[in-house]
Amino acid sequence: MMKLAPWVRAALIPAVVVALTAVAGCDSGSASGSGEDTKVRVGYFPNLTHAPAIVGVRKGFFAKELGSSAKLSTQTFNAGPAEVEALFSGAIDIAYIGPNPTINAWQKSKGQAVRVIAGAASGGAALVVKPGIKKPADLRGEKIATPQLGNTQDVALRYWLKQKGFATTQEGGGDVKVLPQENSQTLQTFSTGDIDGAWVPEPYASRLVLEGKGHELVDEKSLWPQGKFVTTQVVVRTQFLNEHPDVVKRFLRGHVDAVDYLNQDPAAAQKEVNAGLAKLSGKPLSNAAIARAWQNLTFTDDPIASSLRTSAQHAEAVGLLKKVDLDGLYDVGPLNGVLRAKGEPAVSAS
């Protein structure tokens, strides 16, 4: 029997655990049925990299396009593996999620459980460290946080460290000690000196710089061709897609509207997203933090499929994933139909 990493085995944890790991509850009603009985349960993070979801909810883009065809409910998470649990248990139907948890869900379900239907964000992740760390060699023996074992930033950090000649273990040992913890906790532990750095998404990378007095050692964009790599994408349960294709297409219309809004009016969008983050986390970002973080992100419908395939190779290289065939993971047909109707360019799954 194939030995699975702990973060993969976590996908089998009962749905009750999902309720404990989620930040906010969601409507637990059935997603089956039609018309007004259909429920669309969407998961996302209180992160700037999930801004399309935040404004999609706050500005009513999803609700407007869904109309009477479905009732929207939402649930927030700290990192991808917990969101995968929710997808597997049927607690959510659509997820804004990173590439590596998506790959995990695809592999664990033997290509059956999920499909990628759109992109959401590119960029917006960095390794921020304390002032005394000036170069990669200074990381030996230090403690570096990531959001969760096996999540997108965790894989990125471990692969980068491997390229620099450092060994890591899933238990937090090795040349550099990688310690998964919630992003909000990371802000505290970095300030107190309990960790020496963190590879995290925005806005936490900027907050570690501005509030924690750290400095950016690696901007992940520098590691990818043309600086483009998928940070957040939209995934749907395959069963939900098959049973409610029109509802999914309506949801995607709202998603495209949200992405367009973020790009067309950045000043207003920053205020709207910040208000959303304040509601979800209890405190807004400083104007400096959101402005800095915004510059590091690109909001896009394009899932940048080639970068996900590379992410899978990176996860394989650090022992967090067995070799996986990703053919069939993408279904961008509904999205391209929406984009064509709006006169916008289609995206590719190749």
Beta strands, then each sheet from edge to edge (+ up, - down):
strand 1: 39-44
strand 2: 71-76
strand 3: 94-97
strand 4: 114-123
strand 5: 125-129
strand 6: 143-146
strand 7: 177-180
strand 8: 197-201
strand 9: 215-219
strand 10: 230-237
strand 11: 297-299
sheet 1: 2+ 1+ 3+ 10- 4+ 11-
sheet 2: 7+ 6+ 8+ 5- 9+
end
